[in-house]
Amino acid sequence: MAMKVKVFVLAAAQSRKNDRGEYLHTVVCEEGGNFKPIHYPVKFQDCIVKDHYYLLVGVSVGDLIRLSDTSRVFQCGKFHMDPKKLKDYLNPKTESVDDVLKSPEKRTVSVKGILKKVSEVIESPNSKRRELKIESMEGSMSVVCKLWGDSTNIDVPPVDTILTAEHMEVSQYKGTIYLNSSVLSSLKETKEESLFEGEIEAIEIQETYSFVIVNSKTMKLPNDLLETVLPNKLFQEGVFVRGKCTGMTITEMKKFNPAKKNKKD
């Protein structure tokens, strides 16, 4: 039965496809305090905007709110939202991979771990996704995070980065727990500082930054920093470096001579 409901839009919409064609989706807070996904036709893309209040008329309301071509969208006044409940929803508690794997379905979580694998974008006629394998800090467990639709464009840090996948929804298929992205999902590299030292084993050059492998660890760094140890960004054997990382991004790096170090030792 068609209904009406007041909502506050929490995020910019993303596009999806199904057998009937393209549609938009985002997440809203209903008057009364429930948080729900909302699906609506593309014709409403300029009518439903983040951080605005609306009265939606002629919609289907259940676990999600669904608009049809005949639904109506009215701007309306504010309604009360519990600040703590809203903050908790927008900033879910960060959990370990082990805890997420024990979690019930449909919970919204943020998970911290080590990024071990990143797929290419996987496309089908009605969907596209990118899959990330995130391993526990102890290396004992792992979970797959699926970035769907527009979320495939999220900037993914290099493999072996310690990161937090934020605002993911717990799902299950054939007994296996995995995480699905939402319109609020993001990836944040952990800002933990660490030191590294060893021989440069390989480099990958990109337009504005590069990747180096030192002691089997892949790290990201600006091109101008790379050129301080490898002129013209050309790989050389026998180049030893030491430096500092924030997460898996190099902030300081210098060459050193291991022979002199050993002599000193």
Stockholm file with secondary structure:
# STOCKHOLM 1.0

chainA/1-265         MAMKVKVFVLAAAQSRKNDRGEYLHTVVCEEGGNFKPIHYPVKFQDCIVKDHYYLLVGVSVGDLIRLSDTSRVFQCGKFHMDPKKLKDYLNPKTESVDDVLKSPEKRTVSVKGILKKVSEVIESPNSKRRELKIESMEGSMSVVCKLWGDSTNIDVPPVDTILTAEHMEVSQYKGTIYLNSSVLSSLKETKEESLFEGEIEAIEIQETYSFVIVNSKTMKLPNDLLETVLPNKLFQEGVFVRGKCTGMTITEMKKFNPAKKNKKD
#=GR chainA/1-265 SS CCEEEEEEECSCCEEEEETTEEEEEEEEEETTSCEEEEEEEGGGTTTSCTTCEEEEEEEEESSSEECCTTCEEEECCCCCCCHHHHHHHHSCCEEEHHHHHTCCTTCEEEEEEEEEEECCCEEETTEEEEEEEEECTTSSCEEEEEEEGGGGGSCCCCTTCEEEEEEEEEEEETTEEEEECCTTCEEEECCCEEEEEEEEEEEEECSSEEEEEETTEEEEEEHHHHTTTSGGGCCCTTCEEEEEEETTEEEEEEECCHHHHHHHC
#=GC SS_cons         CCEEEEEEECSCCEEEEETTEEEEEEEEEETTSCEEEEEEEGGGTTTSCTTCEEEEEEEEESSSEECCTTCEEEECCCCCCCHHHHHHHHSCCEEEHHHHHTCCTTCEEEEEEEEEEECCCEEETTEEEEEEEEECTTSSCEEEEEEEGGGGGSCCCCTTCEEEEEEEEEEEETTEEEEECCTTCEEEECCCEEEEEEEEEEEEECSSEEEEEETTEEEEEEHHHHTTTSGGGCCCTTCEEEEEEETTEEEEEEECCHHHHHHHC
//
